Amino acid sequence: MAAWCLALSVLVSPAAALEETLDPNLEPLRPFLGKTFRGEFADSTPEKPVVDVVRYERAMNGKAVRSLHSINDGEYGGETLIYWDSERKTLAFFYLTTAGFRTEGTIIATERKFSSLETVKGNAGGVTEVRGTATLHEDGTMTVVADYKRGDTWQKARETLYKPSPSAVVKFR
């Protein structure tokens, strides 16, 4: 029995180690990986809730970080792939939405915090750019602050506190 357990651990350990690898340029995002958060927007009410669920995970054999999110169980949602752009020497990302538009942008990441600037492609109600910051706090909560640009004017979009919610599920309809 001991020999079988040792053989199994030899087979499983390299696979587990491989699953944990991450492109060194993505390492500042590691504290977000494997976590699911639930946040209620400031304008959320019991009659009209606005609840966002977001999950971060390792993707593409550690060459990317994936973020999935959905608002109100799939009324709106999106998927982001963050990767190292070797030509531009920066973290870059694509964000695809269920509303039919997408964004492309760059990220500046430090441990437990990242800031993004993105350009909107397609019809997003007149929004042409978005900038935001996500901060993972020591207590396990996360704050997301976002602003958007319409025309020549930047407007505060939202500031949301997210709480860890391992049982929450990102849903798409």
Residue pairs with C-beta under 8 A, 6 or more apart in sequence:
18 61
19 58
20 58
20 62
21 61
21 62
22 29
22 30
22 33
22 58
22 62
22 65
23 62
23 63
23 64
23 83
23 84
25 84
25 91
26 62
26 63
26 64
26 65
26 82
26 83
26 84
26 91
26 109
28 109
28 110
28 111
28 112
28 114
29 56
29 65
29 82
29 109
29 114
31 111
31 112
31 136
32 56
32 65
32 134
32 136
32 142
33 56
33 57
33 58
33 65
34 56
34 57
34 58
35 55
35 56
35 164
36 53
36 54
36 55
36 164
36 165
36 166
36 167
36 168
36 169
36 170
37 53
37 54
37 55
37 141
37 142
37 162
37 163
37 164
37 165
37 168
38 51
38 52
38 53
38 162
38 163
38 165
38 168
39 51
39 52
39 54
39 142
39 144
39 160
39 161
39 162
39 163
40 49
40 50
40 51
40 52
40 160
41 50
41 51
41 52
41 158
41 160
42 158
42 159
42 160
43 50
44 50
44 51
49 72
50 71
50 72
51 71
51 72
52 69
52 70
52 71
52 160
52 162
53 69
53 70
53 165
53 168
53 169
53 170
53 171
54 67
54 68
54 69
54 162
54 170
55 67
55 68
55 69
55 170
56 65
56 66
56 67
57 65
57 66
57 67
57 68
58 64
58 65
58 66
59 65
59 66
59 81
60 81
60 83
63 83
63 84
64 81
64 82
64 83
65 81
65 82
65 83
66 79
66 80
66 81
66 82
67 79
67 80
67 82
68 77
68 78
68 79
68 80
68 170
69 77
69 78
69 170
70 76
70 77
70 170
70 171
70 172
71 77
73 171
73 173
74 98
74 171
74 172
74 173
75 173
76 97
76 98
76 99
77 97
77 98
77 170
77 171
77 172
78 95
78 96
78 97
78 98
79 95
79 96
80 93
80 94
80 95
80 96
81 93
81 94
82 91
82 92
82 93
82 107
83 91
83 92
83 93
84 90
84 91
84 92
85 91
85 92
85 106
88 106
90 106
90 107
91 106
91 107
91 108
91 109
91 114
92 104
92 105
92 106
92 107
93 104
93 105
93 106
93 107
93 116
93 118
94 102
94 103
94 104
95 102
95 103
95 104
95 105
95 118
96 102
98 172
98 173
99 124
100 122
100 123
101 120
101 121
101 122
101 123
101 124
102 120
102 121
102 122
103 118
103 119
103 120
103 121
103 130
104 118
104 119
104 121
105 116
105 117
105 118
105 119
105 130
106 116
106 117
106 118
107 114
107 115
107 116
108 114
108 115
108 116
109 115
112 135
112 136
112 137
113 133
113 134
113 135
113 136
114 133
114 134
115 131
115 132
115 133
116 130
116 131
116 132
116 133
117 129
117 130
117 131
118 129
118 130
118 131
119 128
119 129
120 127
120 128
120 129
120 130
126 150
126 151
127 148
127 149
127 150
128 149
128 150
128 151
129 148
129 149
130 146
130 147
130 148
130 149
130 157
131 146
131 147
131 148
131 149
131 154
132 144
132 145
132 146
132 147
132 157
133 143
133 144
133 145
133 146
134 142
134 143
134 144
135 142
135 143
135 144
136 142
137 143
140 163
140 164
141 161
141 162
141 163
141 164
142 161
142 162
143 159
143 160
143 161
143 162
144 158
144 159
144 160
144 162
145 158
145 159
146 157
146 158
146 159
147 154
147 155
147 156
147 157
148 154
148 155
148 157
149 155
